[in-house]
Amino acid sequence: MEQIVEHFRAITAIPRCSYHTAQMKERIKTFAHALAFTVHEDAVGNILCQKGEPKVCLQAHYDMVCIGDTQKIEIVIEAGLIKAKNSTLGADNGMGMAIMFWAMEHNENLECLFTVDEEVGLIGAMQFEMPLKSSSLLNLDAEEEGEIYIGCAGGVDVIASLNLHFEPLSESMHLYEIHAFDFLGGHSGVDIDKKIPSAIKALGYELLNQDVVLVALEGGERRNAIPKSATAIVASKRPLHVNDSRLHVKPLEQRNYTHFIAESNAIMRALGAFAQGVREWDRTLDIPSISINLGVISNQEGVLRLDCAARAMDDENLAILAAETEAFFKALGFEVTQEGWHGAWKPEVTPFALRVQEAMQSIYAHAPFKAIHAGLECGELIARQPRKIEAVSIGPTIRYPHSLREECDLASVDKTALIVQKIINTYKD
């Protein structure tokens, strides 16, 4: 459906990186008003659009993960796939928004909820308080066509900080830049089991096996993205040779650096020993049950910060993982905080899920019920409603979200839109 692609192009032309979504918010409101929807906005920027007597609420988030050149996203369509040049595409969740815009043009009884800042901790969903008219919520943030998601992982961010102290460098030391770059990157939830290497872990393990001290260190792009780059400036008493061919070493002039980090050993032990990736597998759901991603290393005003995104399919294991991670970093001298807790959405086959499955099976014969090892907003949204709301998540196929390789299958977009309309139509009798 060319209309949906054109909606997506228009969405993509508007900046909407997390925390910087004001222009996109105004565009949604303007679009909805033009179609005679009643528009409500809450204090954090969630937008609820209502028309007629809706039975189902479509929902997507309107922020995106921005990696690469997202100031002006250049879209490329080839071989049935839509991609972006040198940036994330934003099909997560821009394609869901485009389907919603299309549905708003074709239905008189509909409710649409656009949530803000999902990619940085489900901020909009966790503060959503507006009452829905509909008894069913259809989230469009799933990323595999033909599958019906009825549960998702919970998550919490674990942030380790270390106050740095500096000591003078000896003039006899050799200085080097070690750079891990051009790693694939990926989503820290749905891609965590795909054996995608972390640039931070590759660099950390190499540092652990070298006789060096740290001068500077940074890496990663987002805490919920598998790191695709990381850089360390190090000092060594002898010429440096690295063992990992993915790392690039460049000698530096010493006059540009005069001090090294006194806590180098603790930092290198933390990076080298951190257990990145899947911690436990759920054999029933055939997805990761517990995982963690060390997504970002930053250094501001003499404080080194490590940002980790922890996930689990149940709240008890999430709490255990967060506590274990906190203890790990504290043992190495870091201060640790937790933020952005959102509970797991427990899988349940509801009457609405069966309705969605029936519509889905008109195109996909199997249409299985699934759960996803990533954060969907459904659980948080329905938990904040004064009455029982049933929720399901579907969506077109999106590969490699949160990375420069992000792509969306256009045929799956058309099919998903048809299924959305079929679901809406089931309430018209």
C-alpha positions as CSV (number, residue, x, y, z in Angstrom):
1,M,0.0,0.0,0.0
2,E,1.8,3.1,-1.3
3,Q,-0.2,5.3,1.1
4,I,1.5,3.7,4.1
5,V,5.0,4.1,2.6
6,E,4.2,7.8,1.9
7,H,3.1,8.2,5.5
8,F,6.3,6.6,6.7
9,R,8.4,8.9,4.4
10,A,6.6,11.9,6.0
11,I,7.2,10.6,9.5
12,T,10.9,9.9,8.7
13,A,11.4,13.5,7.6
14,I,10.5,14.8,11.1
15,P,13.2,14.5,13.8
16,R,12.0,12.2,16.6
17,C,15.0,10.9,18.5
18,S,14.1,10.0,22.1
19,Y,13.8,13.1,24.3
20,H,13.6,15.3,21.1
21,T,10.1,14.5,19.8
22,A,8.3,17.9,20.0
23,Q,8.0,18.3,16.2
24,M,6.6,14.8,15.8
25,K,4.1,15.3,18.5
26,E,2.7,18.4,16.8
27,R,2.6,16.6,13.5
28,I,0.5,13.8,15.0
29,K,-1.9,16.2,16.6
30,T,-2.3,18.2,13.4
31,F,-2.9,15.0,11.4
32,A,-5.5,13.8,13.9
33,H,-7.4,17.1,14.1
34,A,-7.6,17.2,10.3
35,L,-9.4,13.9,10.3
36,A,-11.9,15.1,13.0
37,F,-10.3,13.1,15.9
38,T,-10.6,14.4,19.4
39,V,-7.0,14.8,20.7
40,H,-5.8,14.5,24.3
41,E,-2.3,15.0,25.5
42,D,-0.9,14.2,29.0
43,A,1.9,15.8,30.9
44,V,4.7,13.7,29.5
45,G,3.6,13.9,25.8
46,N,1.5,10.8,25.2
47,I,-1.2,11.6,22.5
48,L,-4.6,9.9,22.6
49,C,-6.8,10.3,19.5
50,Q,-10.4,9.3,19.6
51,K,-13.2,9.2,17.0
52,G,-16.7,7.8,17.3
53,E,-17.3,4.8,19.5
54,P,-14.1,2.8,19.2
55,K,-13.8,-0.9,20.3
56,V,-10.1,-1.2,19.6
57,C,-7.2,1.1,20.3
58,L,-4.2,1.0,18.0
59,Q,-0.9,1.9,19.7
60,A,2.7,2.8,18.8
61,H,5.5,4.9,20.2
62,Y,6.6,7.9,18.3
63,D,10.3,8.2,19.3
64,M,13.1,6.3,17.7
65,V,16.7,5.1,18.4
66,C,19.0,7.5,16.6
67,I,22.3,6.0,15.5
68,G,24.3,7.5,12.6
69,D,23.2,10.4,10.5
70,T,19.5,10.8,11.6
71,Q,19.3,14.6,11.0
72,K,18.2,13.8,7.5
73,I,17.4,10.2,7.0
74,E,17.8,9.0,3.4
75,I,15.4,6.1,2.6
76,V,16.3,3.4,0.1
77,I,13.9,0.8,-1.2
78,E,15.3,-2.2,-2.9
79,A,14.3,-5.9,-3.3
80,G,11.1,-5.3,-1.3
81,L,13.0,-3.9,1.7
82,I,13.1,-0.3,3.0
83,K,16.4,0.8,4.6
84,A,18.2,4.0,5.5
85,K,21.7,5.2,4.4
86,N,24.1,5.6,7.2
87,S,21.6,5.7,10.0
88,T,18.9,3.8,11.8
89,L,15.7,3.6,9.8
90,G,13.2,4.2,12.6
91,A,10.7,1.6,11.3
92,D,10.7,0.7,15.0
93,N,8.1,2.2,15.6
94,G,7.6,4.5,12.7
95,M,6.0,1.8,10.5
96,G,3.5,1.1,13.2
97,M,2.7,4.9,13.2
98,A,2.3,4.9,9.4
99,I,-0.2,2.0,9.6
100,M,-2.1,3.9,12.3
101,F,-2.2,7.1,10.1
102,W,-3.6,5.0,7.3
103,A,-6.2,3.4,9.6
104,M,-7.2,6.8,10.9
105,E,-8.0,7.8,7.3
106,H,-10.2,4.8,6.7
107,N,-12.2,4.4,9.9
108,E,-14.9,6.4,11.7
109,N,-14.8,4.5,15.0
110,L,-11.2,4.3,16.2
111,E,-8.9,5.1,19.0
112,C,-5.1,5.6,18.5
113,L,-2.5,6.1,21.2
114,F,0.9,7.5,20.4
115,T,3.3,7.1,23.3
116,V,6.5,9.0,23.9
117,D,10.1,8.0,24.8
118,E,9.6,4.3,24.7
119,E,13.2,3.6,23.6
120,V,14.6,5.2,26.8
121,G,12.7,3.2,29.3
122,L,9.0,3.1,28.4
123,I,8.7,6.6,29.9
124,G,5.4,7.5,28.2
125,A,3.7,4.1,29.0
126,M,4.9,4.1,32.6
127,Q,3.2,7.5,33.2
128,F,0.1,7.1,31.0
129,E,-3.1,7.8,33.0
130,M,-5.7,8.8,30.4
131,P,-8.7,6.4,30.2
132,L,-9.2,4.4,27.0
133,K,-12.6,4.1,25.5
134,S,-11.7,0.7,24.0
135,S,-11.6,-2.6,25.8
136,S,-8.8,-3.9,23.5
137,L,-5.3,-2.6,22.8
138,L,-3.5,-3.5,19.6
139,N,0.2,-2.6,19.9
140,L,2.0,-2.4,16.6
141,D,5.6,-2.6,17.9
142,A,6.2,-6.3,17.3
143,E,8.8,-7.1,14.6
144,E,8.0,-10.4,13.1
145,E,5.1,-10.8,10.6
146,G,2.5,-13.5,11.2
147,E,3.2,-13.8,14.9
148,I,1.0,-12.7,17.8
149,Y,2.7,-11.5,20.9
150,I,0.9,-11.9,24.2
151,G,3.8,-11.3,26.6
152,C,7.2,-9.6,26.9
153,A,10.2,-9.2,29.1
154,G,10.5,-6.7,31.9
155,G,13.6,-4.5,32.1
156,V,15.6,-2.3,34.4
157,D,18.7,-0.2,33.8
158,V,21.7,-0.7,36.0
159,I,24.1,2.2,36.1
160,A,27.6,1.9,37.6
161,S,29.7,5.0,38.3
162,L,33.2,5.5,39.4
163,N,34.9,8.7,40.5
164,L,38.2,8.9,38.6
165,H,41.5,10.0,40.0
166,F,44.5,10.8,37.7
167,E,48.2,10.3,38.1
168,P,51.1,11.6,36.0
169,L,52.3,9.6,33.1
170,S,56.0,8.7,32.9
171,E,57.7,10.1,29.8
172,S,58.9,6.6,29.0
173,M,55.4,5.3,28.4
174,H,54.1,4.5,24.9
175,L,50.6,5.9,24.1
176,Y,48.1,4.1,21.8
177,E,44.5,4.4,20.7
178,I,42.7,1.1,20.5
179,H,39.6,1.4,18.5
180,A,36.8,-1.3,18.1
181,F,34.6,-0.1,15.3
182,D,32.3,-1.3,12.5
183,F,30.8,-4.0,14.7
184,L,27.3,-5.0,13.5
185,G,25.3,-3.7,16.5
186,G,21.7,-4.7,17.2
187,H,18.8,-4.6,19.6
188,S,19.8,-5.6,23.1
189,G,16.6,-7.7,23.4
190,V,15.5,-9.4,20.2
191,D,19.1,-9.7,18.9
192,I,20.8,-10.6,22.2
193,D,20.8,-14.3,21.3
194,K,22.2,-13.9,17.7
195,K,25.8,-14.1,18.7
196,I,26.4,-10.4,17.7
197,P,29.7,-9.4,19.2
198,S,29.9,-6.3,21.5
199,A,32.6,-3.8,20.7
200,I,32.8,-2.9,24.4
201,K,33.4,-6.5,25.3
202,A,35.9,-7.1,22.6
203,L,37.9,-4.0,23.7
204,G,37.4,-4.9,27.4
205,Y,38.7,-8.4,27.0
206,E,41.8,-7.2,25.1
207,L,42.5,-4.6,27.8
208,L,42.3,-7.3,30.5
209,N,45.0,-9.2,28.7
210,Q,47.4,-6.3,28.1
211,D,49.9,-4.7,30.5
212,V,48.5,-1.2,30.1
213,V,46.9,1.7,32.0
214,L,43.9,3.7,30.8
215,V,44.1,7.3,29.8
216,A,40.6,7.6,28.4
217,L,37.7,5.3,27.5
218,E,34.3,5.5,25.8
219,G,32.0,3.2,23.9
220,G,28.6,2.2,22.8
221,E,25.6,4.2,21.4
222,R,22.6,3.3,23.5
223,R,22.2,1.2,26.6
224,N,19.5,-0.9,24.8
225,A,21.7,-1.4,21.7
226,I,24.6,-3.9,21.4
227,P,27.6,-1.7,21.1
228,K,29.1,-1.3,17.6
229,S,32.1,0.9,18.6
230,A,34.4,1.5,21.6
231,T,37.7,3.4,22.0
232,A,40.4,3.4,24.7
233,I,43.5,5.5,25.0
234,V,46.2,3.5,26.8
235,A,49.8,3.8,28.0
236,S,52.2,0.9,27.9
237,K,55.8,0.4,29.0
238,R,56.6,-1.4,25.8
239,P,55.3,-1.5,22.2
240,L,51.7,-2.7,22.0
241,H,50.4,-5.5,19.9
242,V,46.8,-6.6,20.1
243,N,45.5,-10.2,19.6
244,D,42.1,-9.3,18.2
245,S,42.1,-8.5,14.5
246,R,38.9,-6.5,14.9
247,L,40.7,-3.9,16.9
248,H,42.7,-1.2,15.3
249,V,45.8,0.3,17.1
250,K,47.3,3.7,16.4
251,P,50.4,5.2,18.2
252,L,49.8,8.6,19.7
253,E,52.0,11.6,20.5
254,Q,52.5,11.7,24.3
255,R,52.5,15.5,24.6
256,N,48.7,15.4,24.1
257,Y,48.2,13.2,27.3
258,T,49.8,13.8,30.7
259,H,47.9,11.6,33.1
260,F,46.4,8.1,33.4
261,I,43.4,6.8,35.3
262,A,44.4,5.5,38.8
263,E,41.5,3.1,38.8
264,S,42.5,1.5,35.5
265,N,42.8,-2.1,36.9
266,A,39.3,-2.0,38.4
267,I,37.8,-0.7,35.2
268,M,39.5,-3.3,33.0
269,R,38.5,-6.1,35.3
270,A,34.9,-4.9,35.2
271,L,34.8,-4.8,31.4
272,G,36.7,-8.1,31.0
273,A,34.7,-10.0,33.5
274,F,31.2,-8.6,32.7
275,A,29.0,-11.5,31.4
276,Q,27.4,-9.9,28.3
277,G,24.4,-11.5,26.7
278,V,22.0,-14.4,27.4
279,R,22.1,-15.6,31.0
280,E,19.2,-18.1,30.9
281,W,17.0,-19.7,28.1
282,D,13.2,-20.3,28.3
283,R,12.7,-23.7,26.7
284,T,8.9,-23.3,26.7
285,L,8.8,-20.0,24.9
286,D,12.1,-20.8,23.0
287,I,13.5,-17.3,23.7
288,P,16.0,-15.9,26.2
289,S,14.6,-15.8,29.7
290,I,17.3,-13.6,31.2
291,S,19.9,-11.3,29.6
292,I,21.9,-8.2,30.1
293,N,23.7,-5.7,27.8
294,L,26.5,-3.3,28.7
295,G,25.5,-0.6,26.2
296,V,27.4,2.6,27.0
297,I,30.6,3.7,28.6
298,S,30.9,7.5,29.1
299,N,33.1,9.9,31.0
300,Q,31.8,13.2,32.2
301,E,33.5,15.6,34.6
302,G,35.8,12.9,36.0
303,V,33.1,10.2,36.5
304,L,33.2,7.0,34.5
305,R,29.7,5.6,33.8
306,L,28.7,2.2,32.6
307,D,25.0,1.8,31.4
308,C,23.6,-1.7,31.4
309,A,20.1,-2.9,30.2
310,A,18.9,-5.9,32.1
311,R,15.9,-8.0,30.9
312,A,13.9,-11.0,32.2
313,M,10.7,-12.7,31.4
314,D,9.5,-12.5,35.0
315,D,9.9,-9.9,37.7
316,E,11.6,-12.2,40.2
317,N,14.4,-13.1,37.9
318,L,14.7,-9.5,36.8
319,A,15.2,-8.4,40.4
320,I,17.8,-11.1,41.0
321,L,19.7,-10.1,37.8
322,A,19.7,-6.5,38.8
323,A,20.9,-7.3,42.3
324,E,23.7,-9.5,41.1
325,T,24.9,-6.9,38.6
326,E,24.9,-4.3,41.3
327,A,26.9,-6.5,43.6
328,F,29.4,-7.2,40.8
329,F,30.2,-3.6,40.2
330,K,30.2,-2.6,43.8
331,A,32.8,-5.3,44.5
332,L,35.1,-3.5,42.1
333,G,34.5,-0.1,43.8
334,F,31.7,1.3,41.6
335,E,28.7,3.1,42.9
336,V,25.5,1.6,41.4
337,T,21.9,2.8,40.9
338,Q,18.9,1.3,39.2
339,E,16.3,3.1,37.1
340,G,13.5,2.7,34.6
341,W,12.1,-0.5,36.1
342,H,9.2,-1.9,34.0
343,G,7.6,-5.3,34.9
344,A,7.2,-8.2,32.6
345,W,3.9,-8.6,30.7
346,K,2.8,-12.1,31.6
347,P,1.6,-14.2,28.6
348,E,-2.1,-14.8,28.4
349,V,-4.4,-16.1,25.6
350,T,-7.4,-13.7,26.0
351,P,-10.6,-13.5,23.9
352,F,-9.0,-10.5,22.1
353,A,-5.9,-12.6,21.3
354,L,-8.1,-15.3,19.8
355,R,-9.9,-12.6,17.7
356,V,-6.5,-11.3,16.5
357,Q,-5.5,-14.9,15.7
358,E,-8.6,-15.5,13.6
359,A,-7.9,-12.3,11.6
360,M,-4.2,-13.2,11.2
361,Q,-5.0,-16.7,10.0
362,S,-6.8,-15.3,7.0
363,I,-3.3,-14.4,5.7
364,Y,-0.9,-16.6,7.8
365,A,-2.1,-20.1,8.3
366,H,-0.2,-20.7,11.5
367,A,-0.2,-17.4,13.3
368,P,1.3,-18.6,16.6
369,F,1.1,-17.0,20.0
370,K,4.5,-15.7,21.2
371,A,6.3,-13.8,23.8
372,I,9.3,-11.5,23.1
373,H,12.5,-10.8,25.0
374,A,12.2,-7.1,24.7
375,G,10.1,-4.3,26.2
376,L,6.6,-3.8,24.8
377,E,4.4,-1.2,26.3
378,C,1.3,-3.3,26.6
379,G,1.8,-4.5,30.2
380,E,2.4,-1.0,31.5
381,L,-0.5,0.5,29.6
382,I,-3.2,-1.9,30.6
383,A,-2.0,-2.0,34.2
384,R,-2.8,1.7,34.5
385,Q,-6.4,1.5,33.2
386,P,-9.3,1.6,35.7
387,R,-10.9,-1.4,34.1
388,K,-9.6,-4.6,32.5
389,I,-8.1,-4.1,29.0
390,E,-6.9,-7.0,26.9
391,A,-3.7,-6.4,24.8
392,V,-2.0,-8.0,21.9
393,S,1.1,-6.9,19.9
394,I,1.7,-7.5,16.1
395,G,3.8,-5.9,13.5
396,P,5.6,-6.1,10.2
397,T,9.0,-7.8,9.9
398,I,11.8,-5.4,11.0
399,R,15.3,-6.8,11.1
400,Y,18.3,-5.4,13.0
401,P,16.5,-2.6,14.9
402,H,18.6,-0.1,16.8
403,S,21.5,-0.5,14.3
404,L,22.6,0.9,11.0
405,R,21.5,-2.3,9.3
406,E,17.8,-1.8,10.3
407,E,15.4,-2.8,7.5
408,C,11.7,-3.4,7.1
409,D,10.0,-5.9,4.7
410,L,7.4,-4.0,2.8
411,A,5.2,-6.9,1.9
412,S,4.8,-7.6,5.6
413,V,3.7,-4.0,6.1
414,D,0.9,-4.4,3.6
415,K,-0.2,-7.7,5.2
416,T,-0.1,-6.2,8.7
417,A,-2.2,-3.3,7.6
418,L,-4.8,-5.6,6.1
419,I,-4.9,-7.6,9.4
420,V,-5.3,-4.4,11.4
421,Q,-8.3,-3.5,9.3
422,K,-9.7,-7.0,9.6
423,I,-9.5,-6.7,13.4
424,I,-11.3,-3.3,13.3
425,N,-13.9,-4.7,11.0
426,T,-14.8,-7.5,13.4
427,Y,-16.3,-4.9,15.7
428,K,-18.5,-3.4,13.0
429,D,-21.4,-5.9,13.3
